[in-house]
């Protein structure tokens, strides 16, 4: 005897895939990225002699193809992180390199125009681009708490005709676009989404009481949809003991007598787990089960409370 079987609510699947906030939407992660931008201000002064506030312009999940290739008027530096088995991409405005070189040689970078010269980068400009990218990556790993175990290798500037960097990647990326407020140049650093997800787990663990990190609307919607999900209940009776020869002789139309004490011992099963004990009865021409008591699943052998 069982109830009708219903498929799991599709709303639950939609909630899991769409409604739950992503790691990039958590306020705690945004605070980390804003702190990272502030640390980049000092790094820019130290590495490129550019005295400017660095602020977050955009922080969002991006597809790999949009972050692992060069855009017009920019240079791209790739760093490989063996611990992640993934690349970090740093994209710089070419005009930023011109300003930085001017500042390093004692000039005033604020007096320069923002349009970069239409020529190939010099060796000095290429070296500066790699140094700036190295500083940005180092500050990022520090902000993510990965500086002690994650070292970068193969830091290299990608040439315009290099197609390797635009190859498809199976990893999902996030990109933080930073703006040098005093100059207007952009810096974009892109890295695997998994790095942010690990950070989000740490934030949820250490700051679980912060209501800003919990999407209450998603929680309530998920709870409602779970409560509306149907399950299949099966009622099982303990039958009488029969000789094997009697079982072998059973055929359609054979009758098996159940003692009244056996009928009073019904187990309701959900999936493979017994959930209730009850008694068999009848009501309005239908078989019924009167629930007597819930059943507690047995503890595992290694449960310290057992």
KOLNU-629962 format. One record per residue (C-alpha): residue number from 1; residue in one letter; x, y, z negated. Coordinates in nm, 3 decimals. Layout:
<selum n="NUM" res="A" u="X" v="Y" w="Z"/>
...
END
This chain:
<selum n="1" res="X" u="0.000" v="0.000" w="0.000"/>
<selum n="2" res="X" u="0.151" v="0.333" w="0.101"/>
<selum n="3" res="X" u="0.067" v="0.688" w="0.195"/>
<selum n="4" res="X" u="0.102" v="0.823" w="0.549"/>
<selum n="5" res="X" u="0.457" v="0.907" w="0.648"/>
<selum n="6" res="X" u="0.536" v="1.270" w="0.738"/>
<selum n="7" res="X" u="0.853" v="1.410" w="0.887"/>
<selum n="8" res="X" u="1.066" v="1.651" w="0.680"/>
<selum n="9" res="X" u="0.950" v="2.009" w="0.709"/>
<selum n="10" res="X" u="1.126" v="2.181" w="1.000"/>
<selum n="11" res="X" u="1.117" v="2.502" w="0.798"/>
<selum n="12" res="X" u="1.382" v="2.359" w="0.567"/>
<selum n="13" res="X" u="1.615" v="2.302" w="0.861"/>
<selum n="14" res="X" u="1.554" v="2.656" w="0.984"/>
<selum n="15" res="X" u="1.624" v="2.797" w="0.640"/>
<selum n="16" res="X" u="1.951" v="2.608" w="0.609"/>
<selum n="17" res="X" u="2.068" v="2.716" w="0.952"/>
<selum n="18" res="X" u="1.944" v="3.074" w="0.969"/>
<selum n="19" res="X" u="1.815" v="3.215" w="0.641"/>
<selum n="20" res="X" u="2.100" v="3.140" w="0.404"/>
<selum n="21" res="X" u="2.341" v="3.433" w="0.388"/>
<selum n="22" res="X" u="2.673" v="3.369" w="0.559"/>
<selum n="23" res="X" u="3.001" v="3.423" w="0.380"/>
<selum n="24" res="X" u="3.054" v="3.747" w="0.571"/>
<selum n="25" res="X" u="2.730" v="3.888" w="0.426"/>
<selum n="26" res="X" u="2.818" v="3.835" w="0.060"/>
<selum n="27" res="X" u="2.887" v="4.161" w="-0.125"/>
<selum n="28" res="X" u="3.181" v="4.005" w="-0.308"/>
<selum n="29" res="X" u="3.350" v="3.922" w="0.022"/>
<selum n="30" res="X" u="3.289" v="4.274" w="0.152"/>
<selum n="31" res="X" u="3.451" v="4.413" w="-0.162"/>
<selum n="32" res="X" u="3.755" v="4.196" w="-0.094"/>
<selum n="33" res="X" u="3.782" v="4.324" w="0.265"/>
<selum n="34" res="X" u="3.750" v="4.685" w="0.146"/>
<selum n="35" res="X" u="4.031" v="4.622" w="-0.102"/>
<selum n="36" res="X" u="4.233" v="4.469" w="0.180"/>
<selum n="37" res="X" u="4.185" v="4.785" w="0.388"/>
<selum n="38" res="X" u="4.312" v="5.000" w="0.101"/>
<selum n="39" res="X" u="4.623" v="4.785" w="0.069"/>
<selum n="40" res="X" u="4.681" v="4.825" w="0.444"/>
<selum n="41" res="X" u="4.701" v="5.204" w="0.396"/>
<selum n="42" res="X" u="5.016" v="5.163" w="0.188"/>
<selum n="43" res="X" u="5.151" v="4.898" w="0.426"/>
<selum n="44" res="X" u="5.114" v="5.136" w="0.722"/>
<selum n="45" res="X" u="5.308" v="5.404" w="0.535"/>
<selum n="46" res="X" u="5.581" v="5.156" w="0.449"/>
<selum n="47" res="X" u="5.617" v="4.983" w="0.787"/>
<selum n="48" res="X" u="5.511" v="5.250" w="1.039"/>
<selum n="49" res="X" u="5.545" v="5.581" w="0.847"/>
<selum n="50" res="X" u="5.177" v="5.653" w="0.922"/>
<selum n="51" res="X" u="5.013" v="5.837" w="0.634"/>
<selum n="52" res="X" u="4.643" v="5.765" w="0.680"/>
<selum n="53" res="X" u="4.350" v="5.614" w="0.496"/>
<selum n="54" res="X" u="4.255" v="5.273" w="0.637"/>
<selum n="55" res="X" u="3.882" v="5.198" w="0.616"/>
<selum n="56" res="X" u="3.664" v="4.905" w="0.723"/>
<selum n="57" res="X" u="3.481" v="4.991" w="1.045"/>
<selum n="58" res="X" u="3.322" v="4.649" w="1.104"/>
<selum n="59" res="X" u="3.338" v="4.306" w="0.946"/>
<selum n="60" res="X" u="3.143" v="4.023" w="1.110"/>
<selum n="61" res="X" u="3.155" v="3.675" w="1.251"/>
<selum n="62" res="X" u="3.278" v="3.663" w="1.611"/>
<selum n="63" res="X" u="3.320" v="3.399" w="1.878"/>
<selum n="64" res="X" u="3.677" v="3.292" w="1.936"/>
<selum n="65" res="X" u="3.693" v="3.416" w="2.294"/>
<selum n="66" res="X" u="3.618" v="3.774" w="2.188"/>
<selum n="67" res="X" u="3.899" v="3.791" w="1.933"/>
<selum n="68" res="X" u="4.177" v="3.585" w="2.089"/>
<selum n="69" res="X" u="4.246" v="3.797" w="2.396"/>
<selum n="70" res="X" u="4.369" v="4.143" w="2.482"/>
<selum n="71" res="X" u="4.141" v="4.436" w="2.553"/>
<selum n="72" res="X" u="4.239" v="4.727" w="2.781"/>
<selum n="73" res="X" u="4.461" v="4.976" w="2.601"/>
<selum n="74" res="X" u="4.554" v="4.731" w="2.325"/>
<selum n="75" res="X" u="4.829" v="4.486" w="2.237"/>
<selum n="76" res="X" u="4.768" v="4.146" w="2.079"/>
<selum n="77" res="X" u="4.993" v="3.965" w="1.832"/>
<selum n="78" res="X" u="4.924" v="3.605" w="1.732"/>
<selum n="79" res="X" u="5.045" v="3.435" w="1.415"/>
<selum n="80" res="X" u="5.004" v="3.066" w="1.341"/>
<selum n="81" res="X" u="4.922" v="2.951" w="0.986"/>
<selum n="82" res="X" u="5.016" v="2.580" w="0.947"/>
<selum n="83" res="X" u="4.815" v="2.544" w="0.625"/>
<selum n="84" res="X" u="4.499" v="2.644" w="0.815"/>
<selum n="85" res="X" u="4.610" v="2.488" w="1.145"/>
<selum n="86" res="X" u="4.477" v="2.805" w="1.305"/>
<selum n="87" res="X" u="4.583" v="3.139" w="1.448"/>
<selum n="88" res="X" u="4.543" v="3.488" w="1.312"/>
<selum n="89" res="X" u="4.502" v="3.750" w="1.583"/>
<selum n="90" res="X" u="4.596" v="4.116" w="1.533"/>
<selum n="91" res="X" u="4.488" v="4.364" w="1.800"/>
<selum n="92" res="X" u="4.633" v="4.718" w="1.792"/>
<selum n="93" res="X" u="4.562" v="5.028" w="1.994"/>
<selum n="94" res="X" u="4.870" v="5.104" w="2.204"/>
<selum n="95" res="X" u="4.848" v="5.470" w="2.105"/>
<selum n="96" res="X" u="4.906" v="5.365" w="1.742"/>
<selum n="97" res="X" u="5.252" v="5.239" w="1.838"/>
<selum n="98" res="X" u="5.337" v="5.573" w="2.002"/>
<selum n="99" res="X" u="5.228" v="5.759" w="1.687"/>
<selum n="100" res="X" u="5.424" v="5.524" w="1.465"/>
<selum n="101" res="X" u="5.746" v="5.563" w="1.665"/>
<selum n="102" res="X" u="5.706" v="5.939" w="1.661"/>
<selum n="103" res="X" u="5.661" v="5.933" w="1.283"/>
<selum n="104" res="X" u="5.959" v="5.700" w="1.233"/>
<selum n="105" res="X" u="6.181" v="5.949" w="1.419"/>
<selum n="106" res="X" u="6.061" v="6.246" w="1.213"/>
<selum n="107" res="X" u="5.784" v="6.379" w="1.436"/>
<selum n="108" res="X" u="5.426" v="6.470" w="1.350"/>
<selum n="109" res="X" u="5.199" v="6.187" w="1.472"/>
<selum n="110" res="X" u="4.887" v="6.403" w="1.431"/>
<selum n="111" res="X" u="4.998" v="6.628" w="1.717"/>
<selum n="112" res="X" u="5.011" v="6.346" w="1.969"/>
<selum n="113" res="X" u="4.724" v="6.269" w="2.203"/>
<selum n="114" res="X" u="4.541" v="5.938" w="2.174"/>
<selum n="115" res="X" u="4.589" v="5.828" w="2.537"/>
<selum n="116" res="X" u="4.880" v="5.578" w="2.565"/>
<selum n="117" res="X" u="5.117" v="5.593" w="2.862"/>
<selum n="118" res="X" u="5.036" v="5.360" w="3.153"/>
<selum n="119" res="X" u="5.354" v="5.152" w="3.140"/>
<selum n="120" res="X" u="5.488" v="4.831" w="2.996"/>
<selum n="121" res="X" u="5.585" v="4.827" w="2.630"/>
<selum n="122" res="X" u="5.949" v="4.884" w="2.550"/>
<selum n="123" res="X" u="6.142" v="4.635" w="2.339"/>
<selum n="124" res="X" u="6.123" v="4.874" w="2.044"/>
<selum n="125" res="X" u="5.746" v="4.909" w="2.077"/>
<selum n="126" res="X" u="5.704" v="4.532" w="2.100"/>
<selum n="127" res="X" u="5.914" v="4.484" w="1.787"/>
<selum n="128" res="X" u="5.712" v="4.748" w="1.601"/>
<selum n="129" res="X" u="5.384" v="4.583" w="1.704"/>
<selum n="130" res="X" u="5.502" v="4.250" w="1.564"/>
<selum n="131" res="X" u="5.619" v="4.415" w="1.239"/>
<selum n="132" res="X" u="5.285" v="4.590" w="1.189"/>
<selum n="133" res="X" u="5.097" v="4.268" w="1.262"/>
<selum n="134" res="X" u="5.319" v="4.079" w="1.018"/>
<selum n="135" res="X" u="5.238" v="4.334" w="0.749"/>
<selum n="136" res="X" u="4.863" v="4.312" w="0.816"/>
<selum n="137" res="X" u="4.870" v="3.932" w="0.801"/>
<selum n="138" res="X" u="5.075" v="3.932" w="0.481"/>
<selum n="139" res="X" u="4.830" v="4.168" w="0.311"/>
<selum n="140" res="X" u="4.540" v="3.951" w="0.429"/>
<selum n="141" res="X" u="4.686" v="3.631" w="0.287"/>
<selum n="142" res="X" u="4.748" v="3.816" w="-0.038"/>
<selum n="143" res="X" u="4.386" v="3.934" w="-0.049"/>
<selum n="144" res="X" u="4.260" v="3.581" w="0.019"/>
<selum n="145" res="X" u="4.479" v="3.436" w="-0.256"/>
<selum n="146" res="X" u="4.668" v="3.229" w="0.001"/>
<selum n="147" res="X" u="5.006" v="3.404" w="-0.006"/>
<selum n="148" res="X" u="5.184" v="3.134" w="-0.210"/>
<selum n="149" res="X" u="5.099" v="2.838" w="0.014"/>
<selum n="150" res="X" u="5.023" v="2.990" w="0.356"/>
<selum n="151" res="X" u="5.318" v="3.108" w="0.563"/>
<selum n="152" res="X" u="5.289" v="3.227" w="0.921"/>
<selum n="153" res="X" u="5.500" v="3.107" w="1.211"/>
<selum n="154" res="X" u="5.532" v="3.182" w="1.582"/>
<selum n="155" res="X" u="5.447" v="3.550" w="1.550"/>
<selum n="156" res="X" u="5.449" v="3.673" w="1.907"/>
<selum n="157" res="X" u="5.307" v="3.950" w="2.118"/>
<selum n="158" res="X" u="5.080" v="3.824" w="2.396"/>
<selum n="159" res="X" u="5.152" v="3.957" w="2.743"/>
<selum n="160" res="X" u="4.870" v="4.084" w="2.964"/>
<selum n="161" res="X" u="4.899" v="3.787" w="3.203"/>
<selum n="162" res="X" u="4.917" v="3.528" w="2.924"/>
<selum n="163" res="X" u="4.602" v="3.314" w="2.947"/>
<selum n="164" res="X" u="4.684" v="3.084" w="2.656"/>
<selum n="165" res="X" u="4.542" v="3.319" w="2.395"/>
<selum n="166" res="X" u="4.203" v="3.334" w="2.565"/>
<selum n="167" res="X" u="4.167" v="2.956" w="2.569"/>
<selum n="168" res="X" u="3.856" v="2.822" w="2.400"/>
<selum n="169" res="X" u="3.879" v="2.745" w="2.030"/>
<selum n="170" res="X" u="3.659" v="2.514" w="1.827"/>
<selum n="171" res="X" u="3.702" v="2.730" w="1.517"/>
<selum n="172" res="X" u="3.464" v="3.006" w="1.419"/>
<selum n="173" res="X" u="3.631" v="3.339" w="1.350"/>
<selum n="174" res="X" u="3.560" v="3.653" w="1.156"/>
<selum n="175" res="X" u="3.700" v="3.989" w="1.261"/>
<selum n="176" res="X" u="3.773" v="4.287" w="1.040"/>
<selum n="177" res="X" u="3.800" v="4.608" w="1.241"/>
<selum n="178" res="X" u="3.997" v="4.870" w="1.049"/>
<selum n="179" res="X" u="4.015" v="5.237" w="1.137"/>
<selum n="180" res="X" u="4.301" v="5.476" w="1.063"/>
<selum n="181" res="X" u="4.079" v="5.763" w="0.954"/>
<selum n="182" res="X" u="4.334" v="6.040" w="1.007"/>
<selum n="183" res="X" u="4.419" v="5.933" w="1.361"/>
<selum n="184" res="X" u="4.118" v="5.743" w="1.495"/>
<selum n="185" res="X" u="4.311" v="5.434" w="1.609"/>
<selum n="186" res="X" u="4.165" v="5.089" w="1.554"/>
<selum n="187" res="X" u="4.325" v="4.772" w="1.422"/>
<selum n="188" res="X" u="4.139" v="4.441" w="1.439"/>
<selum n="189" res="X" u="4.248" v="4.131" w="1.252"/>
<selum n="190" res="X" u="4.067" v="3.804" w="1.321"/>
<selum n="191" res="X" u="4.104" v="3.482" w="1.126"/>
<selum n="192" res="X" u="3.912" v="3.153" w="1.075"/>
<selum n="193" res="X" u="3.573" v="3.171" w="0.906"/>
<selum n="194" res="X" u="3.676" v="2.880" w="0.682"/>
<selum n="195" res="X" u="3.921" v="3.107" w="0.497"/>
<selum n="196" res="X" u="3.635" v="3.341" w="0.401"/>
<selum n="197" res="X" u="3.410" v="3.049" w="0.309"/>
<selum n="198" res="X" u="3.670" v="2.923" w="0.062"/>
<selum n="199" res="X" u="3.688" v="3.271" w="-0.087"/>
<selum n="200" res="X" u="3.307" v="3.288" w="-0.110"/>
<selum n="201" res="X" u="3.304" v="2.961" w="-0.305"/>
<selum n="202" res="X" u="3.556" v="3.106" w="-0.551"/>
<selum n="203" res="X" u="3.349" v="3.422" w="-0.591"/>
<selum n="204" res="X" u="3.034" v="3.221" w="-0.658"/>
<selum n="205" res="X" u="3.221" v="3.012" w="-0.916"/>
<selum n="206" res="X" u="3.384" v="3.297" w="-1.106"/>
<selum n="207" res="X" u="3.095" v="3.543" w="-1.078"/>
<selum n="208" res="X" u="2.791" v="3.317" w="-1.080"/>
<selum n="209" res="X" u="2.592" v="3.560" w="-1.292"/>
<selum n="210" res="X" u="2.618" v="3.841" w="-1.034"/>
<selum n="211" res="X" u="2.269" v="3.862" w="-0.882"/>
<selum n="212" res="X" u="2.407" v="4.047" w="-0.579"/>
<selum n="213" res="X" u="2.574" v="3.725" w="-0.460"/>
<selum n="214" res="X" u="2.248" v="3.525" w="-0.470"/>
<selum n="215" res="X" u="1.980" v="3.576" w="-0.206"/>
<selum n="216" res="X" u="1.667" v="3.540" w="-0.419"/>
<selum n="217" res="X" u="1.435" v="3.554" w="-0.118"/>
<selum n="218" res="X" u="1.615" v="3.262" w="0.046"/>
<selum n="219" res="X" u="1.605" v="3.069" w="-0.284"/>
<selum n="220" res="X" u="1.229" v="3.112" w="-0.322"/>
<selum n="221" res="X" u="1.159" v="3.021" w="0.041"/>
<selum n="222" res="X" u="1.376" v="2.712" w="0.014"/>
<selum n="223" res="X" u="1.202" v="2.607" w="-0.309"/>
<selum n="224" res="X" u="0.856" v="2.647" w="-0.155"/>
<selum n="225" res="X" u="0.946" v="2.443" w="0.152"/>
<selum n="226" res="X" u="1.106" v="2.168" w="-0.054"/>
<selum n="227" res="X" u="0.793" v="2.144" w="-0.269"/>
<selum n="228" res="X" u="0.580" v="2.110" w="0.046"/>
<selum n="229" res="X" u="0.788" v="1.824" w="0.185"/>
<selum n="230" res="X" u="0.608" v="1.487" w="0.181"/>
<selum n="231" res="X" u="0.761" v="1.154" w="0.086"/>
<selum n="232" res="X" u="0.648" v="0.796" w="0.133"/>
<selum n="233" res="X" u="0.531" v="0.613" w="-0.182"/>
<selum n="234" res="X" u="0.516" v="0.232" w="-0.185"/>
<selum n="235" res="X" u="0.330" v="0.038" w="-0.454"/>
<selum n="236" res="X" u="0.494" v="-0.294" w="-0.545"/>
<selum n="237" res="X" u="0.340" v="-0.581" w="-0.746"/>
<selum n="238" res="X" u="0.531" v="-0.856" w="-0.920"/>
<selum n="239" res="X" u="0.390" v="-1.175" w="-0.765"/>
<selum n="240" res="X" u="0.353" v="-1.518" w="-0.926"/>
<selum n="241" res="X" u="0.630" v="-1.775" w="-0.925"/>
<selum n="242" res="X" u="0.584" v="-2.035" w="-0.648"/>
<selum n="243" res="X" u="0.776" v="-2.343" w="-0.549"/>
<selum n="244" res="X" u="0.977" v="-2.308" w="-0.232"/>
<selum n="245" res="X" u="0.765" v="-2.580" w="-0.073"/>
<selum n="246" res="X" u="0.450" v="-2.378" w="-0.147"/>
<selum n="247" res="X" u="0.603" v="-2.067" w="0.012"/>
<selum n="248" res="X" u="0.703" v="-2.269" w="0.318"/>
<selum n="249" res="X" u="0.346" v="-2.387" w="0.365"/>
<selum n="250" res="X" u="0.195" v="-2.036" w="0.361"/>
<selum n="251" res="X" u="0.017" v="-1.928" w="0.679"/>
<selum n="252" res="X" u="-0.229" v="-1.657" w="0.787"/>
<selum n="253" res="X" u="-0.544" v="-1.694" w="0.575"/>
<selum n="254" res="X" u="-0.366" v="-1.849" w="0.274"/>
<selum n="255" res="X" u="-0.461" v="-1.705" w="-0.066"/>
<selum n="256" res="X" u="-0.220" v="-1.625" w="-0.349"/>
<selum n="257" res="X" u="-0.366" v="-1.579" w="-0.695"/>
<selum n="258" res="X" u="-0.230" v="-1.293" w="-0.909"/>
<selum n="259" res="X" u="-0.267" v="-1.311" w="-1.284"/>
<selum n="260" res="X" u="-0.441" v="-1.005" w="-1.432"/>
<selum n="261" res="X" u="-0.127" v="-0.919" w="-1.629"/>
<selum n="262" res="X" u="0.070" v="-0.894" w="-1.303"/>
<selum n="263" res="X" u="-0.187" v="-0.662" w="-1.147"/>
<selum n="264" res="X" u="-0.141" v="-0.430" w="-1.442"/>
<selum n="265" res="X" u="0.230" v="-0.393" w="-1.364"/>
<selum n="266" res="X" u="0.267" v="-0.180" w="-1.049"/>
<selum n="267" res="X" u="0.588" v="0.001" w="-0.953"/>
<selum n="268" res="X" u="0.576" v="0.311" w="-0.731"/>
<selum n="269" res="X" u="0.887" v="0.340" w="-0.516"/>
<selum n="270" res="X" u="1.014" v="0.643" w="-0.318"/>
<selum n="271" res="X" u="1.275" v="0.540" w="-0.066"/>
<selum n="272" res="X" u="1.464" v="0.270" w="-0.257"/>
<selum n="273" res="X" u="1.426" v="0.430" w="-0.600"/>
<selum n="274" res="X" u="1.151" v="0.327" w="-0.847"/>
<selum n="275" res="X" u="0.988" v="0.644" w="-0.981"/>
<selum n="276" res="X" u="0.673" v="0.543" w="-1.176"/>
<selum n="277" res="X" u="0.511" v="0.246" w="-1.351"/>
<selum n="278" res="X" u="0.133" v="0.209" w="-1.327"/>
<selum n="279" res="X" u="-0.173" v="-0.015" w="-1.312"/>
<selum n="280" res="X" u="-0.372" v="-0.125" w="-1.009"/>
<selum n="281" res="X" u="-0.740" v="-0.031" w="-0.994"/>
<selum n="282" res="X" u="-1.024" v="0.068" w="-0.764"/>
<selum n="283" res="X" u="-1.214" v="0.389" w="-0.704"/>
<selum n="284" res="X" u="-1.486" v="0.457" w="-0.444"/>
<selum n="285" res="X" u="-1.389" v="0.147" w="-0.249"/>
<selum n="286" res="X" u="-1.016" v="0.231" w="-0.243"/>
<selum n="287" res="X" u="-0.727" v="0.075" w="-0.427"/>
<selum n="288" res="X" u="-0.573" v="0.313" w="-0.681"/>
<selum n="289" res="X" u="-0.270" v="0.324" w="-0.905"/>
<selum n="290" res="X" u="-0.302" v="0.479" w="-1.250"/>
<selum n="291" res="X" u="0.039" v="0.623" w="-1.337"/>
<selum n="292" res="X" u="0.151" v="0.516" w="-1.687"/>
<selum n="293" res="X" u="0.504" v="0.650" w="-1.717"/>
<selum n="294" res="X" u="0.796" v="0.784" w="-1.510"/>
<selum n="295" res="X" u="1.103" v="0.571" w="-1.457"/>
<selum n="296" res="X" u="1.450" v="0.711" w="-1.522"/>
<selum n="297" res="X" u="1.717" v="0.601" w="-1.278"/>
<selum n="298" res="X" u="1.988" v="0.392" w="-1.453"/>
<selum n="299" res="X" u="2.313" v="0.575" w="-1.527"/>
<selum n="300" res="X" u="2.623" v="0.495" w="-1.329"/>
<selum n="301" res="X" u="2.884" v="0.281" w="-1.495"/>
<selum n="302" res="X" u="3.138" v="0.565" w="-1.495"/>
<selum n="303" res="X" u="2.891" v="0.821" w="-1.637"/>
<selum n="304" res="X" u="3.047" v="0.940" w="-1.967"/>
<selum n="305" res="X" u="2.696" v="0.980" w="-2.114"/>
<selum n="306" res="X" u="2.601" v="0.617" w="-2.055"/>
END
